[in-house]
Amino acid sequence: MTVIGICGGSGSGKTTLLNRLAEHYKEYNPSVFSMDNYYRPIDEQTTDEKGVVNFDLPTALDQERLENDLKKLVNGESIEVFEYQFNANHKHVLITIDPSELIIVEGLFVFEYEQVHSLLDYGIFVDVDPSIQLDRRIYRDQESRGYTRSEILYQWENHVVPCYEKYLAPHETKADFIYHNDSRSENDFKRLLSALEPILPQHKS
């Protein structure tokens, strides 16, 4: 079994890279483990001095449940989790994630949560220019989450950037591979596939 972790800031392209890897290695039928599925209910979230919820803190996720589920998956057990929906009015969908020879874990705190980091065979940090991240976040949050531009900029300046600098950036050195999600992305993806080849399971399912 091989466990790959993908870390990176909001809007860096973690999910896009995850999907590319899952598609490229589809013969393994990889298990995809998204940390987003472990956000705590809104009434358990920390708010700032203005009463705005900060979703970028490590405490925003149910770390204990997340780590327990990932351990079960690594140990060959299926897990059930409600698929994350930002809009609480959406119906919560219970999904089953079956174990696989290849597990891909994606989220903000892949390296911050030591128990998660310790389970990884290979860690990837997605790096991109902050201006690109902000543009992507503005587009996503306006289109799919109903935030105004001013709300997005407030969260970016007061939550996203400070939390990135405190909880993500210091862990970049833990990564086995820095993936530049910009003009270098195609070349980096090829380099990444070559780097992963020696650690992939030998017997495909």
Secondary structure as GFF3:
##gff-version 3
##sequence-region A 1 205
A	DSSP	beta_strand	2	8	.	.	.	ID=ss1
A	DSSP	alpha_helix	14	24	.	.	.	ID=ss2
A	DSSP	three_ten_helix	26	28	.	.	.	ID=ss3
A	DSSP	beta_strand	31	34	.	.	.	ID=ss4
A	DSSP	three_ten_helix	35	38	.	.	.	ID=ss5
A	DSSP	three_ten_helix	42	44	.	.	.	ID=ss6
A	DSSP	three_ten_helix	58	60	.	.	.	ID=ss7
A	DSSP	alpha_helix	63	74	.	.	.	ID=ss8
A	DSSP	beta_strand	79	83	.	.	.	ID=ss9
A	DSSP	beta_strand	93	97	.	.	.	ID=ss10
A	DSSP	beta_strand	102	106	.	.	.	ID=ss11
A	DSSP	alpha_helix	114	117	.	.	.	ID=ss12
A	DSSP	beta_strand	122	127	.	.	.	ID=ss13
A	DSSP	alpha_helix	130	144	.	.	.	ID=ss14
A	DSSP	alpha_helix	149	155	.	.	.	ID=ss15
A	DSSP	pi_helix	156	160	.	.	.	ID=ss16
A	DSSP	alpha_helix	161	163	.	.	.	ID=ss17
A	DSSP	pi_helix	164	168	.	.	.	ID=ss18
A	DSSP	three_ten_helix	169	174	.	.	.	ID=ss19
A	DSSP	beta_strand	177	180	.	.	.	ID=ss20
A	DSSP	alpha_helix	185	196	.	.	.	ID=ss21
A	DSSP	three_ten_helix	197	199	.	.	.	ID=ss22
###
